[in-house]
Amino acid sequence: MLKGHIALMLMQFPMGSKGESIDAFARQYLWQDGKNYAHGTGHGVGSCLSVHEGPQRISPYNSDAALMPNMILSNEPGYYEVGKYGIRIENLVYVVKSKDPGFLRFENLTMLPYHNDLINFAMLCDNEHKYIENYHAKIMQIIYPKLSVRAQKWLENEVTPKNKY
């Protein structure tokens, strides 16, 4: 799930892309193991109608809405084995212009660390390691100064990998 979640965060996509064009990037690692999930990877998030507010979404199903700058979506691939377990990683993201003209990418709104004790870092490639390090560094830069001393200690512990390689 983490690899699929990060895949969406590392990618850029052409302006005019719809969610069904990028959904497979999040699912690819499950597909390699013959698995899939029966829900969308992400949905629009709003404040007036409901948490599932469209028309934007990241899903294998057709959408009439192209992703556009400033749209807010969830990035939440998840997999469930009935009667056994389930895992989902969910961040809220917004669409921003990429450094490359004509392309977009996602930026995190969620500023909570990944729980390092649940990550098998040996399964991640260098770009994925770097993404997590940068994400955690950004959380430290933005959130850390606003926390109590006790919460700062908790955050320091959370962003320090215990089993990195």
C-alpha positions as CSV (number, residue, x, y, z in Angstrom):
1,M,0.0,0.0,0.0
2,L,2.8,2.4,0.8
3,K,4.5,1.9,-2.5
4,G,1.3,2.6,-4.3
5,H,0.6,5.6,-2.1
6,I,4.1,7.0,-2.8
7,A,3.8,6.3,-6.5
8,L,1.0,8.8,-6.8
9,M,3.0,11.4,-4.8
10,L,6.1,11.0,-7.0
11,M,4.3,11.2,-10.3
12,Q,3.5,14.1,-12.5
13,F,0.7,13.9,-15.1
14,P,-0.4,16.0,-18.1
15,M,-2.9,18.7,-17.5
16,G,-6.4,17.4,-18.5
17,S,-5.7,14.0,-17.0
18,K,-8.6,12.3,-15.3
19,G,-8.3,10.1,-12.2
20,E,-8.8,6.9,-14.2
21,S,-5.6,7.7,-16.1
22,I,-3.5,7.6,-12.9
23,D,-5.3,5.0,-10.7
24,A,-3.2,2.1,-12.0
25,F,0.0,3.7,-10.7
26,A,-1.3,3.1,-7.1
27,R,-2.5,-0.4,-7.9
28,Q,0.5,-1.7,-9.8
29,Y,2.3,-3.3,-6.8
30,L,-0.8,-5.3,-5.8
31,W,-1.4,-6.3,-9.3
32,Q,2.1,-7.8,-9.4
33,D,1.0,-10.2,-6.6
34,G,-2.4,-10.9,-8.3
35,K,-4.3,-8.7,-5.8
36,N,-6.6,-5.7,-6.2
37,Y,-9.0,-3.6,-4.2
38,A,-12.6,-3.0,-5.0
39,H,-12.8,0.7,-4.2
40,G,-11.4,3.9,-5.7
41,T,-7.9,5.1,-4.8
42,G,-9.0,8.6,-4.0
43,H,-12.0,10.9,-4.0
44,G,-12.7,14.6,-3.9
45,V,-13.0,16.1,-0.4
46,G,-15.2,19.0,0.4
47,S,-16.8,20.7,3.3
48,C,-20.4,21.3,2.2
49,L,-21.7,18.1,0.8
50,S,-19.8,15.3,2.3
51,V,-16.3,13.9,2.7
52,H,-16.7,12.2,-0.6
53,E,-17.3,15.2,-2.7
54,G,-16.7,15.2,-6.5
55,P,-16.6,15.3,-9.3
56,Q,-12.8,14.6,-9.0
57,R,-11.6,11.2,-8.1
58,I,-8.8,8.7,-8.6
59,S,-10.5,5.5,-9.6
60,P,-10.6,2.9,-12.4
61,Y,-14.1,4.1,-13.3
62,N,-14.7,6.9,-15.8
63,S,-14.9,10.4,-14.5
64,D,-16.0,13.5,-16.4
65,A,-13.7,15.7,-14.3
66,A,-10.1,16.4,-15.3
67,L,-7.8,17.0,-12.4
68,M,-7.1,20.7,-12.0
69,P,-4.8,22.9,-9.8
70,N,-6.2,23.4,-6.3
71,M,-8.5,20.4,-6.3
72,I,-8.3,18.4,-3.1
73,L,-8.5,14.6,-3.1
74,S,-7.6,11.7,-0.9
75,N,-4.7,9.4,-1.8
76,E,-5.8,6.1,-0.1
77,P,-5.0,2.8,-1.6
78,G,-6.1,0.0,0.6
79,Y,-6.3,-3.8,0.6
80,Y,-8.5,-6.1,2.7
81,E,-8.6,-9.8,3.3
82,V,-12.0,-10.6,4.7
83,G,-11.8,-12.0,8.2
84,K,-8.1,-11.5,8.3
85,Y,-6.8,-7.9,8.0
86,G,-7.0,-4.6,6.2
87,I,-4.5,-1.9,5.5
88,R,-5.0,1.6,4.1
89,I,-2.8,4.6,4.0
90,E,-4.6,7.9,3.5
91,N,-3.4,11.4,3.1
92,L,-5.3,14.4,1.7
93,V,-3.5,16.0,-1.2
94,Y,-4.1,18.9,-3.5
95,V,-3.3,19.3,-7.2
96,V,-0.5,21.8,-8.1
97,K,1.3,22.7,-11.2
98,S,4.5,20.8,-11.8
99,K,7.9,22.4,-12.6
100,D,7.4,21.0,-16.1
101,P,5.0,23.2,-18.2
102,G,1.7,21.4,-19.0
103,F,2.0,18.9,-16.1
104,L,0.5,18.6,-12.6
105,R,1.4,16.7,-9.5
106,F,0.1,16.2,-5.9
107,E,1.3,18.0,-2.8
108,N,0.4,16.7,0.7
109,L,-2.0,18.5,2.9
110,T,-1.7,15.8,5.6
111,M,1.2,16.5,7.9
112,L,1.4,13.3,10.0
113,P,4.4,10.9,9.8
114,Y,4.3,7.4,8.4
115,H,4.7,5.0,11.3
116,N,8.2,3.7,10.7
117,D,7.8,0.6,12.7
118,L,5.3,-0.6,10.1
119,I,7.5,0.0,7.1
120,N,9.7,-2.7,5.6
121,F,12.3,-0.3,4.2
122,A,14.1,-3.1,2.4
123,M,11.1,-3.3,0.0
124,L,11.4,0.4,-1.0
125,C,13.6,1.8,-3.8
126,D,15.8,4.8,-3.4
127,N,13.2,7.3,-4.7
128,E,10.7,6.0,-2.1
129,H,13.2,6.3,0.7
130,K,13.9,9.8,-0.4
131,Y,10.2,10.7,-0.6
132,I,9.7,9.5,3.0
133,E,12.7,11.4,4.2
134,N,11.6,14.6,2.5
135,Y,8.0,14.2,3.7
136,H,9.2,13.7,7.3
137,A,11.6,16.7,7.0
138,K,8.7,18.9,5.8
139,I,6.6,17.8,8.8
140,M,9.4,18.6,11.1
141,Q,9.8,22.0,9.5
142,I,6.1,23.0,9.5
143,I,4.6,21.2,12.5
144,Y,7.4,20.6,15.0
145,P,7.8,24.2,16.1
146,K,4.1,24.4,16.9
147,L,4.1,21.4,19.3
148,S,4.6,21.1,23.0
149,V,7.9,19.6,24.2
150,R,6.2,16.3,24.8
151,A,4.6,16.2,21.3
152,Q,8.0,17.2,19.8
153,K,9.6,14.2,21.4
154,W,6.9,12.0,20.0
155,L,7.3,13.4,16.5
156,E,11.1,13.1,16.7
157,N,10.7,9.4,17.5
158,E,8.1,8.9,14.7
159,V,10.3,10.3,12.0
160,T,13.4,8.4,13.0
161,P,13.5,5.1,11.1
162,K,14.2,2.1,13.4
163,N,14.7,-0.5,10.6
164,K,15.7,1.7,7.7
165,Y,17.7,-0.8,5.6
